Amino acid sequence: MDYRTLGRTGLRVSALGFGCGNVGGLIIRGTPADRERAVARALELGINYFDTAPLYGDGQSEQNLGQVIKALKAQVYVGTKVRLAPAPLAELPGAIARSLEGSLRRLAMGRVELLQLHTPITVDRGASTVAVTDVLEAIVPACTRLVEQGKMRFVGITALGDTGALLQVIGAGVLDTAQVCFNLLNPSAAHEVPAGFPAQDFGRLLLRCRERQTGVIVIRALAAGALSGTDARHPVAVPVVDPIASGADYATDVRHARLLGALVDEGHVGSLVEASLRFALTADAVSTVLLGYSSLEHLEYAAACVAKGPLPAAALARLPALWGRLVGA
């Protein structure tokens, strides 16, 4: 396993992380034996970052992860999140503290390494978003107080919302980490994309993260499974999933993924999954690639792909032409 420094935190995290969310579903819907077996194998493979949230399985992910970590006596880094409902600015610190207390109780831990804002960020506050000023003036200061109390070590965000707002928040230099959508269906966090590209343009957000020493955790590396190139879903996986920052629906993402099949046909990689995981590692700002698993086999294959390292130069050189095929497709 390769290890990379998680931005200014100084933590050395595995290039492949363990996502405990609803999309893969293993930690939520897998049997207790399967959950423990998968985490034990992840530890053997060198994975040391585990990512969860209260939202995943309505707290079940945190509870199950905590049980497995305790059973295995695992020494790992755990990141969780806080989703904020619309509330007056003065009420946000209390909401954050209560959410973290609930997470620590379910995880059976006294502290987590990372607490991440799980609410989209927009320039102005919306019905389900927080504003840039909310983040800078209330949310980050509240998290800093929780760091001082020893309940968490670092502060991050899930970098979703308006691109301009995200660039502004990252640019302020107050965040330790950011979870960034970065995949073959939406490479815009690191690459220029052609006009009319069918995805949100993140404006090379990874470069801003690197400038501000903000550690990057890649999310949606497989576009929730669409970059397998198949519509089939594993029985443990969530049966229906909505895209984030890519196509209009999952079927569209699968169709677009198949247009990238030349990477496999030309022998650059063995599969679109391999291409996707290795692509995420090509950006030097990236610290870890988060993947949700449905089975032990998924974990084994992902680790084998990551062990091959970033995509080779010849494969990267093919991508601009392949991305051009997605425009209007």
Residue pairs with C-beta under 8 A, 6 or more apart in sequence:
1 14
1 15
1 16
1 45
1 46
1 47
1 303
1 306
1 307
2 14
2 15
2 306
2 307
2 309
3 12
3 13
3 14
3 15
3 46
3 48
4 12
4 13
4 15
4 286
4 287
4 288
5 11
5 12
5 13
5 215
5 287
6 12
6 13
6 176
6 177
6 215
6 217
6 287
6 288
7 176
7 177
7 209
7 213
7 214
7 215
7 216
7 287
8 176
8 213
8 214
8 215
9 113
9 114
9 153
9 154
9 176
9 177
9 215
11 77
11 113
11 154
11 215
13 48
13 49
13 77
13 215
13 287
13 288
14 46
14 47
14 48
14 49
14 288
15 281
15 288
15 289
15 306
16 45
16 47
16 277
16 288
16 289
16 291
16 302
16 303
16 306
17 47
17 49
17 50
17 51
17 217
17 288
17 289
17 290
17 291
18 39
18 42
18 47
18 49
18 50
18 51
18 290
18 291
18 293
18 299
19 51
19 219
19 290
19 291
19 292
19 293
20 26
20 27
20 28
20 50
20 51
20 52
20 56
20 61
20 62
20 64
20 65
20 292
21 27
21 28
21 51
21 52
21 53
21 56
21 61
21 292
22 28
22 56
22 57
22 61
22 238
22 292
23 224
23 225
23 237
23 238
23 241
23 292
24 234
24 236
24 237
24 291
24 292
24 293
24 294
24 298
25 234
25 236
25 237
25 238
25 292
25 294
26 34
26 35
26 38
26 236
26 292
26 293
26 294
26 295
26 298
27 35
27 52
27 56
27 61
27 64
27 65
27 68
28 56
28 57
28 60
28 61
28 64
29 57
29 236
30 38
30 236
30 294
32 64
32 67
34 295
34 296
35 64
35 68
36 68
36 71
36 72
37 296
38 293
38 295
38 296
38 299
39 50
39 65
39 68
39 69
39 72
39 74
40 72
41 296
41 299
41 300
42 299
43 72
43 74
43 76
45 299
45 303
47 76
47 303
48 76
48 77
49 76
49 77
49 79
49 217
49 288
49 290
50 65
50 69
50 76
50 77
50 78
50 79
51 78
51 79
51 80
51 217
51 290
52 61
52 62
52 65
52 78
52 79
52 80
52 81
52 103
52 107
53 61
53 62
53 80
53 81
53 83
53 118
54 62
54 80
54 81
54 82
54 83
54 99
54 102
54 103
54 106
55 81
55 83
55 118
56 62
57 64
59 102
59 106
62 80
62 103
62 106
62 107
63 106
63 107
65 78
65 107
66 106
66 107
66 108
66 109
67 108
68 74
69 76
69 78
69 107
69 109
70 108
77 113
77 114
78 107
78 109
78 112
78 113
78 114
79 112
79 113
79 114
79 115
79 116
79 156
79 177
79 217
80 100
80 103
80 107
80 112
80 114
80 115
80 116
81 115
81 116
81 117
81 118
81 158
82 95
82 96
82 99
82 100
82 103
82 115
82 116
82 117
82 118
82 119
83 99
83 118
83 119
84 92
84 95
84 96
84 117
84 118
84 119
84 130
84 139
85 95
86 125
86 127
86 128
87 95
89 134
89 137
89 138
90 138
92 134
92 138
92 139
92 142
93 138
93 141
93 142
93 145
96 115
96 139
96 142
96 143
96 146
97 142
97 146
100 112
100 115
100 146
100 151
100 152
101 151
103 112
103 115
104 110
104 111
104 112
104 151
110 150
110 151
111 150
111 151
111 152
111 153
112 151
112 152
112 153
113 152
113 153
113 154
114 152
114 153
114 154
114 155
114 156
114 176
114 177
115 143
115 146
115 152
115 154
115 155
115 156
116 155
116 156
116 157
116 158
116 177
116 179
117 130
117 135
117 139
117 156
117 157
117 158
118 158
119 128
119 129
119 130
119 158
120 128
120 129
120 130
120 158
120 160
120 161
121 129
121 130
121 131
121 132
121 135
121 157
121 159
121 160
121 161
121 162
121 165
121 166
121 169
122 129
122 130
122 131
122 132
122 161
122 162
122 165
123 131
123 132
123 162
123 164
123 165
123 168
124 131
125 131
125 134
129 161
130 139
131 165
132 165
132 168
132 169
135 157
135 169
136 169
136 172
136 174
140 155
140 174
140 175
143 152
143 155
144 155
146 152
147 153
147 154
147 155
154 176
154 177
155 174
155 175
155 176
155 177
156 175
156 176
156 177
156 178
156 179
156 215
156 217
157 169
157 175
157 177
157 178
157 179
158 178
158 179
158 219
159 166
159 170
159 178
159 179
159 180
159 181
159 202
159 205
160 166
160 181
160 244
160 245
163 200
163 201
163 202
163 203
163 205
164 203
166 178
166 202
166 205
167 203
167 205
167 208
169 175
170 178
170 205
170 208
170 209
170 212
170 214
171 208
171 212
173 212
173 213
173 214
175 212
175 214
176 214
176 215
177 214
177 215
177 216
177 217
177 287
178 205
178 209
178 214
178 215
178 216
178 217
179 216
179 217
179 218
179 219
179 290
180 189
180 202
180 205
180 206
180 209
180 216
180 217
180 218
180 219
181 189
181 200
181 202
181 218
181 219
181 220
181 244
181 245
181 246
182 189
182 190
182 206
182 216
182 218
182 219
182 220
182 221
182 280
182 283
182 286
183 218
183 220
183 221
183 222
183 223
183 227
183 246
183 276
183 279
183 280
184 223
184 227
184 257
184 260
184 272
184 275
184 276
184 279
184 319
185 199
185 223
185 226
185 227
185 246
185 247
185 253
185 256
185 257
185 326
186 193
186 199
186 200
186 202
186 220
186 223
186 245
186 246
187 193
187 279
187 319
187 323
188 197
188 199
188 200
188 201
188 202
188 203
188 204
189 202
189 204
189 205
189 206
189 283
190 204
190 206
190 207
190 282
190 283
190 285
191 204
191 319
192 204
193 199
193 201
193 323
194 323
194 324
194 327
195 327
196 327
196 328
197 323
197 326
197 327
198 246
198 247
198 248
198 252
198 256
198 326
198 327
198 329
199 245
199 246
199 247
200 245
200 246
202 245
206 216
206 283
206 285
206 286
207 285
208 214
209 215
209 216
209 285
210 216
210 284
210 285
215 287
216 283
216 285
216 286
216 287
217 287
217 288
217 289
217 290
218 280
218 286
218 288
218 289
218 290
219 244
219 290
220 244
220 245
220 246
221 227
221 276
221 277
221 280
221 289
221 290
221 291
222 228
222 273
222 276
222 277
222 291
223 243
223 246
223 253
223 257
223 276
224 241
224 243
224 244
224 250
224 253
225 233
225 237
225 241
226 243
226 246
226 247
226 250
226 253
226 254
226 256
226 257
227 253
227 257
227 272
227 273
227 275
227 276
228 257
228 271
228 272
228 273
229 254
229 257
229 258
229 261
229 272
230 254
231 250
231 251
231 254
233 239
234 294
234 295
234 298
235 294
236 294
236 295
237 294
240 250
241 250
242 249
242 250
243 249
243 250
243 252
243 253
246 253
246 256
247 253
247 255
247 256
255 329
256 326
256 329
257 272
259 322
259 325
259 326
259 329
260 272
260 275
260 322
260 325
261 272
262 318
262 322
263 269
263 272
263 275
263 315
263 318
263 322
264 270
264 271
264 272
264 275
266 318
268 275
268 311
268 312
268 314
268 315
268 318
269 275
269 278
269 311
269 315
273 301
273 302
273 305
274 305
274 308
275 311
275 315
277 289
277 291
277 302
277 305
277 306
278 305
278 306
278 308
278 309
278 310
278 311
279 310
279 311
279 319
280 286
280 289
281 289
281 306
281 309
281 310
281 311
282 310
282 311
282 316
289 306
291 298
291 302
293 299
293 302
